[in-house]
Amino acid sequence: MNQVVQEYTLPGGASLQIVQGDLTDERVDAIVNAANTHLAHGGGVAGAIVRRGGREIQAESNAWVRQHGSVTHDQPAYTGAGKLACRYVIHAVGPVWGSGDEDDKLAAAVLGSLALADELSLESIAFPAISTGIFGFPKGRAANVILATIRDYFAGHPRSGLKQVRLTLYDRPMVDVFIKAWQSLDKSSE
């Protein structure tokens, strides 16, 4: 059972929720997959999404790559959600730590996902902690980038149709990292 641990109001009135739980259980319009450029969903968040949602997510991902080529940081792909409770899976490519320009690439992945959600006329979206697993992005730094990008997106898009953004994090230590990052970000904007 996913549990909202903290909730904040974004510019424009949308809700930002920090949630402890399983991304694949989210009942939102779209969940964001922490993907690689070829949408090969073998392990981590991507593997869990395919295991829960069904092989059709991988099949649609393969078709996307055949049609559009590799996915970039700023232009996520999307597929149906198979057996998941959401309607879509947005496949965002986060950076591998050590690849250079990691903060900008992570911000582009988050920004691209939010823009795509608006393009699809979605009202709710749930993100994992993109790039903090096998890609090795430091957790606190990633939290700062992800949260600042979400805040800035809503400040710059007051007519966004998104009403709810959830950061769905698997364990309490990661939840605490995101709460601390939000508190620091909130203080810096005062």
C-alpha positions in Angstrom: 0.0 0.0 0.0 1.5 3.3 -1.1 1.5 6.0 1.6 1.8 9.8 1.1 4.5 10.9 3.6 4.6 14.5 2.7 2.6 16.9 0.4 3.4 20.3 -1.0 1.7 22.8 -3.2 3.5 23.7 -6.4 3.3 27.0 -8.2 -0.2 27.1 -9.9 -1.7 24.9 -7.2 -0.8 21.4 -8.3 0.0 18.9 -5.6 3.5 17.4 -5.1 3.4 14.2 -3.0 6.3 12.3 -1.7 5.2 8.7 -1.4 6.7 5.6 0.0 5.7 2.6 -1.9 5.8 0.7 -5.2 5.6 2.7 -8.4 3.9 -0.2 -10.2 0.9 0.1 -7.8 0.3 3.8 -8.6 -3.2 4.7 -9.7 -2.3 7.8 -11.8 -2.6 8.6 -15.5 1.1 7.8 -16.1 4.1 6.4 -14.3 7.6 7.3 -15.4 10.0 4.5 -16.1 13.7 5.1 -15.5 14.7 3.8 -18.9 17.8 3.3 -21.1 18.1 4.7 -24.6 17.1 1.4 -26.3 14.1 0.8 -24.0 15.5 -2.6 -23.0 13.6 -3.1 -19.8 15.7 -5.8 -18.0 16.3 -4.8 -14.4 15.5 -2.1 -11.8 12.4 0.0 -12.1 12.1 -0.9 -15.8 12.2 -4.6 -15.2 9.6 -4.3 -12.4 7.2 -2.4 -14.7 7.4 -5.1 -17.4 7.0 -7.9 -14.9 3.9 -6.3 -13.4 2.5 -4.7 -16.5 3.2 -7.5 -19.0 5.4 -8.2 -22.0 3.2 -5.9 -24.2 5.1 -2.9 -22.6 8.4 -4.3 -23.9 6.8 -5.1 -27.3 5.5 -1.5 -27.6 8.9 -0.2 -26.5 10.6 -2.2 -29.2 8.2 -0.9 -31.8 8.8 2.7 -30.6 12.6 2.3 -31.0 12.2 0.8 -34.4 10.0 3.7 -35.5 11.7 6.6 -33.8 15.3 5.4 -32.9 17.0 5.7 -29.6 15.3 7.7 -26.8 17.1 10.9 -25.7 17.1 12.6 -22.3 14.9 15.4 -23.4 12.4 13.4 -25.5 10.9 10.5 -23.6 8.9 7.8 -25.2 5.6 6.5 -24.1 3.7 3.2 -24.3 0.5 1.8 -22.9 0.6 0.4 -19.4 -0.5 -3.2 -20.0 -1.9 -4.6 -16.8 -0.8 -1.7 -14.6 -3.5 0.6 -13.0 -2.2 3.6 -15.0 -2.9 4.5 -18.6 0.6 5.2 -19.8 4.2 4.5 -19.1 6.5 7.4 -19.9 10.0 6.1 -20.6 12.5 8.8 -19.4 16.2 8.3 -20.0 18.2 9.5 -17.1 22.0 10.0 -17.2 24.6 7.5 -16.1 26.7 9.0 -13.4 30.1 10.0 -14.8 28.8 10.6 -18.4 29.1 14.4 -18.1 26.4 17.1 -17.8 24.5 14.7 -15.5 22.4 17.4 -13.7 21.3 18.9 -17.1 20.5 15.4 -18.5 18.4 14.5 -15.4 16.6 17.8 -15.5 15.9 17.3 -19.2 14.4 13.8 -18.5 12.1 15.2 -15.8 11.1 18.2 -17.9 10.5 16.1 -21.0 8.3 13.8 -19.0 6.2 16.6 -17.6 5.8 18.2 -21.0 4.8 14.9 -22.5 2.2 14.4 -19.7 0.7 17.8 -20.6 0.8 16.9 -24.3 -1.2 13.8 -23.5 -3.6 15.9 -21.4 -2.8 13.9 -18.2 -3.8 15.1 -14.7 -1.5 12.9 -12.6 1.9 11.4 -12.9 4.3 9.4 -10.7 8.1 9.5 -10.9 10.7 7.2 -9.4 14.1 8.5 -8.3 15.5 8.5 -11.9 19.1 7.5 -12.3 19.8 6.7 -8.6 19.9 3.0 -9.0 22.1 1.2 -11.4 23.0 4.5 -13.2 24.7 5.6 -9.9 23.5 9.2 -9.6 24.0 10.4 -6.0 20.7 10.3 -4.3 20.7 13.7 -2.6 21.9 15.4 -5.7 19.3 13.7 -7.9 16.5 14.7 -5.4 17.6 18.3 -5.7 17.6 18.3 -9.5 14.3 16.4 -9.8 12.5 18.6 -7.3 13.9 21.9 -8.6 12.9 20.9 -12.2 9.3 20.0 -11.1 8.9 23.3 -9.2 10.4 25.3 -12.1 8.2 23.5 -14.7 5.0 24.5 -12.8 6.3 28.1 -12.2 6.8 28.4 -16.0 3.6 26.5 -17.0 0.7 28.0 -14.9 -1.8 26.4 -17.3 -0.5 22.9 -17.0 -3.3 20.3 -16.8 -1.3 18.3 -14.3 -3.0 18.4 -10.9 -0.9 15.8 -9.1 2.8 14.8 -9.2 3.9 11.9 -7.1 7.5 10.9 -6.3 7.1 7.3 -5.5 10.1 6.0 -3.6 10.6 2.4 -2.5 12.1 2.8 0.9 12.1 5.3 3.8 15.7 6.4 3.5 15.0 7.6 -0.1 11.8 9.3 1.1 13.9 11.1 3.8 16.4 12.2 1.1 13.6 13.8 -1.0 11.9 15.5 2.0 15.3 17.0 3.1 15.9 18.2 -0.5 12.5 19.8 -0.7 13.0 21.6 2.6 16.3 23.0 1.4 14.8 24.0 -2.0 11.8 25.6 -0.2 14.1 27.6 2.1 16.3 28.8 -0.8 13.2 30.2 -2.6 12.1 32.3 0.4 
